[in-house]
């Protein structure tokens, strides 16, 4: 796993407002913004404000922050009108496609997904 600190983490900079993003929702613990390279018509990233490298590390550090990420992801799906047809994806580690080592969930929708295809 690639190590990133909050000072060099892209998502920490987005959360802090140092890098602009198309925010769609936020809570006290999490922020949701549109992916700059969407894999589906709706592609929103939900990240905790707390820097942890993976969702597993976030779960170990703060169950409250982890739960908030998923609550906000559900709220985003509702807001985007895709509450009954969306996919949430979590990549853990470079081998699984994680490129930013700050825990996050992808909310994807607006395309016909099949069980054999992840996006």
Buried (B, 14 or more C-beta within 10 A) or exposed (E): EEEBEEEEBBBBBBBEEEEEBEBBBBBEBBBBBBBEEBBBEBBBBBBBBBBBBBBBBBBEBBEEBBEBBBBBBBBBBEEBEBEEEBBBBBBBEEEEEBEBBBBBBBBBBBBEBEEEEEE
